[in-house]
Amino acid sequence: MYNMFHVLLTCIAAALASIILTPFIRKFAIAIGAVDLPNERRVNKRAVPSLGGIAVFISFFLSTFFLLPIPNQDIMPIFLGACIILITGIVDDTKGLSPKLKVLGILIAGLIVYYGGDIQLNMINLPFIGELYFGSFSLPVTLFWILAITNAVNLIDGLDGLASGVSMIALTTMGIIGYFFLTVDTMAVPIMIFVLVGSIAGFLPYNFNPARIFLGDTGALFLGFMISVMSLQGLKNATLITLIIPIVILGIPITDTIYAMIRRVLNKQSIATADKLHIHHRLMSLGFTHKQTVVAIYCLAAIFSLIALLYPLSTLWGWLFLTIGLGFGLELFVELIGLTGKTNQPLLKYIRKFARAWNRKE
C-alpha cells in the first residue's frame, strides 16, 4: 500500500512546505502582535514572533491529506482534534489562557480522537498476570495519557529549538520502532510520524538559536498532542513493554514534568506555579550557553531514544534491568543538576554516606 519512495517524497514535500510557510507565519504573527517579549520568566533577550506551530500544522496535514493514501476516516478525527489544539494554542499565544482552559482544550481534543477515531487505551497485558482490561476506565486513562504527554512537551518549550528538536528525535524513534516492529495494518502510523518529522525539520532552521520564530503554545501543544495520539494508536491493546517504550522515548519532557510537580509539592506550591528550575534552566545555571544547553538536551533525548530501541530486542529480564538502570541513572542526573533543589537529594546523600563509610573502612 505504501511505496517507500513515495513516502520519502511526501516527507520532503512536508519539509519544503514548512520552509516556505514559516516566513509567512512569522509576518502574520508580527502583524497580529503574537510576539514573545523578554521578561523575568523567559530566556529570550529580544522580542520574537510566536505561532510557528501553524506552519508545522499546515505542512503536515496538507502533505497527509493530498499525498498519502490514508483513508479519511483514519485521519479526520486526528485532524479535528488537532484543530481544537491549534485554536487553544493560538488563543493562548495571542490573548493568554488560564491553565484550566488549556486543559479543557486538550480534553476536548482527546474526546474527539477517543470517540471519533477509536484511539484509546483499552487493556494491558502484564507479565505473569495476563490481560487487564480497563473497561469504563478506558476513557479517563486515555485522556490522562493525552493530557500528560501534551503538557510535558509544552513544558520543555523554554529555549530556541528545544521542543521542536526533542519532538523530532522522539518521533523519529517512534517511527522506526513502529515501522520495524508493528504489523502491516498499522503501517499508516509510522508513515504519518515520518511526515510530521519532515514538517518539523523544515521549521527547525527558523527556530534554532538564535530563533527567528517560536513554536509558541500553538506548536508545542500541537506536537505534544500528535505524539500522544500517535503513540496511542499502537497501544490499543498494550503490553507493558509497548507502554514503557513511548515513556522512555519521551524521557526528557516527562522527567521535567514529574520533577517540576514533585518540586512544587515539596515547596508547598501549586503544581501550576511557574519557576525557572526546569532542566534547561538548571543546565544554564551550571554554565552552559543557550545553544550548548539545547544540544546537550538533544543528546540526552537521543540517549533515551537509543535505550528505547533496545526494548523490542530484549527479553523480559533484559528490559527489566534496562528500566532499573535507566531509573537509577536518571535520578542521579536529576539530583546532580539540582532539579529537585539542593535539599532534596536522597540518592546523592546515600551515595555520600556510603562513600564516607567505605573510606573509614579503608
N, C-alpha and C positions, 0 to 999 in steps of 0.2 A: 504493500500500500504506500510505503514511504520510500521514495528514491533518495538516497543519501546525498547525491549531488544536488538534487532539488532542494533538500533541507539546508544544505550549505549555502546555496544561493539565497534562500529565504533569510538565513541568519545575516548574510552580508547586506541584503536589502534592508533589513531592520536596522542594522548599524548605520547604513548610509542615510536612511530616513531620519534617524536620531541626530546625526551630524548636521543634516540640512535644517531640521526643525528647531534645534536648540537655540540658535541665534535669534530666530523669530519669537520664540517663547521668552527669551531674555528681554527683548524690546517690549513685548507685551507686559511683562512683569513690571518693568520700569514705568511704563505708561499708566498702569493702574495703581502704582505705589506699593506693589508687593516686594518690598526691599527689606532685608535684614540689616538693621542699624547696630553699630557696636554698642554694647552695654556691659555691665559687670558680669552677666551670666554667659556672654558669648566670647568666643576666642577671636573672631574676625575683628580686624582693626579698621575696616572700612566698610562702607555700605555695599552690599552685594544683593542683586536681584534673586528672588526665590522662584518657586513654581516650576523648577526644572523637571519635576516628575511628569508634567504634562507631555513633554517631548517623548519620554520613555513610554508612557501610556499609549500615545497615538501611534508611535512607530511599531510597538509590539502588536497592537490589535489590528492595525492596517495590514501588517505582514501576515498575521494569523488568519484573518478573515479572507483575504484575497489571494494568498499564495500557498496556503496549506489545505489539504483535503480533509479537514476536520469537520464532522457534522455540526450544524448549528446548535442542535440540542445539547452537545457536549460543551460548546464554548459560550453560548449565550448566558447561562446562569453566572459563569465566572465574569463575563463582561459586565453584566448588570450589577453584580456585587462590587466589581472594581469601580464602576461609575459612582456608586454611593461613597466609596472610599475616596475617590478623586474629589468629589464635591466637598466632603468633610475636610480634606486637606486644603483645598482652595480657600474655603471659608476661614479656616484656622490661620492660613498664611496671610490673608488679607484683612480679616476683621478680628481674629482671635476667638478661640473656643475654649470653654472650660473643659477640664479632663473628663467630666461626666458626659458632656455632649460628644466628645471624641469617642469615648467608649460606646455610646449609643449608636453612632455611625458605624463603628466596626461590627457591633452586634447585629444591626440591620443587614449589613452586607453578608455576615455569617449566616443569617437566617435564609437569605436568598439562595446561597450556594447549597445550604443544607437541604432545603425543600425543593428547590428548582433543579439542582444539579446532582442530587443524591450523593453529595460529597460529605461523608460522615464517618465517624469512628464508631463502629458497631460492636466489635468484640476484640479480644486479645487472647492469643494462645500462649499461655505461660508454661515454661519448662516445669516438669514434674507435677503440674496441676491440671493442665489441659485448657480447654476453651472457656473463657469467661465473657459472657455476653453482657453488654451494658444496658440493654433494654431501654426503659424510659430515661435512663441517664445518658443515652447516646447524644441527645441534643446539648445538655449542659457541658458534657465532656468535649464535644466538637467545638462549641462556641468558646470554651476556655482555651483550647488549643489555638484557635484563630486569633483570639484576643491577646494571648500571651506572646505569640511569635510576632504578631504585627507590632505590638508595643515594644518588644525587645529590639527589633530593627530600628524603630523610630527613636529609641532611646540613645543608640550609639551615633546618631547623625549629629555629631558635635564638631567634626573637623572636615576640612575640604576633602572630598572624595572618599571619606571613611565608610559611610553606609553603602554607597554605590559599589565600592571595591570589595567590601566584605560580602555583600549580596552576590556579586559576580562569582566570587570564589565558592560560596555556599551553593549557589545554583548550578555551577559547573559540576561540582561534586555530586549533587543530587541527580543531574542529568546523566553522568557517567554510570552511577550505580543503577539508575532506572533503566538505562539502555542495555546494560550487560546482565542485569540480574532480575529484571521483571519480564513477564510473559509478553508475547507479541500483541495481545489485545489491549495492553496498556501502553503501547509504544507512543501514542499521541502525547502522553505526559512528558517524557524526556525530550521529545521534539519541541514542544512548546517551551520547555525550560531553556533549551539552547537558543531559541528565537528571542526569548527575554534577555538572555545573556548578551546576544548581539545588540539589542536595543540599549542596554546599559553601556556596552562598550563604546557605542557611538557618542554617548553623553559624557562619559568619564573624562575625556580630554578637556572639556569645558569646566569640569567640576573639581579636577585635581588641583592641588595647591600651586600657585595662587588661583583660587576659584573665580571664574567669571560669572557663575550662576550656581545657586544651591539647589539641591533636590527639594528642600522645604518639607513640611509635613505632607504636602501633596505627593511627593515622590517616596519619602521614607515609609509612609503608611501604605502606599500602593505596593512597594516592593515587599514589605513585611506581610501584607495580605496575600500577595501572589505566592510567596514562599510557603506560607501556612497552608494555602489551598492546594498547591502542587504536591506538598508532602502528604496531605490528607488523601489525595487520590490514590496513593499507594498504600494507604493504611486502613482501608475499609474493614478488612479482616486481618488485623495486625498480629504479628508475633512480637515478643519482647524485643528482639533484635531490630525489627523494622521500625519499632517505636523509638529505640535508642539512637539509631543512625541519624535521623534529622536533628535530634537534640545535640548530638556530638558535632555535627556539621555546623550548627548554629551556636557552638560553644561560647564564642566571644560575646555576642549580644545577650544570650541567655544568662551567662555568668554575670555580666554587667547589671542586668535587671535584677537578678536574685540578690546579689550582694548590695545593690542600692536599697532594696526593700529591707534586708537584714540590718543594714547600717542605720536606716531611718527608724526602724523599730527599736533598736538598741539605744538610739539617741532620743527616743520618745517623740518622734516627729511623724507627721502624716506621710504615708508612702508616696503621696503625690508631690511632696515637697522637692523643689529643685535644689541641686547643690553642684559643687564643682569637684566632686570626688569620684567621678567615673574613671574608667580605665585610661582613657586618653588624657584626662586631667592629671592623673597620678603620674603617668609616664612623662608628661611635660614638666611636672614639678620636680622630676628626677634629673632634668637637664636635657631631655630630648627636644629637638626643634619640632615645629609643626609637621614638616614633611617627614622627618625621621620617625615621629610617633605614628603617623599613618602607615608608613612602610612596615614598622615593627608590628603593628596590629594586623596588617595583611599577612605577615609571616606567621603570626600566631594562628590566624584563621586558616592558613594553608596547612599548618601542623594538625589542627583539628580535623581538617578535611582528609589528610593522609591517614590519620588514625581511623576515621570513619570508613575509608576504603578497605581497611583491614578486616572490618567486622564481617562482611559477607564471606570472606575467605577463611574465617576462623571457626574452630569448634566451640561448643558451649563453654568449656573451660578457658579457651583462648580469649573469647570476648569478655568473660568474667574477669580475668586478670587484666585485660586491656582497660576495662571500666574502673577497676580498683586503682590501677596505676595512674590513669588519667585523673581520677578524683584526687588522689594524693598530690600529684604534681600541680594540679590546678589550685588547690587550697594553699600550697606552699607559695606559688606565684602571687596569688591574691594577697596573702599576708605580707610578702616581701615588698610589694609596691604600695602597701598601706590602704587597700581598697576598703577594708572594714574599720580603718582607724588604727592608731598606734596602740590602743589599749585592748583591742580585740584580736589577739594573735595566738590562739590556743595551740596550734601545731608548732609554731616557732618557739613558744615558751617550753613545750615539751621537749623539742629538739635541743634547746639550750640547756635545759635541766639534765637531759640525758648526757650531753657533752660534758657538763661540769662533773657529773658523777663518774663518767669514764676517765676524765683527767685525774680525778682524785685516786682512782684505782691505779693509774699509771704511776 
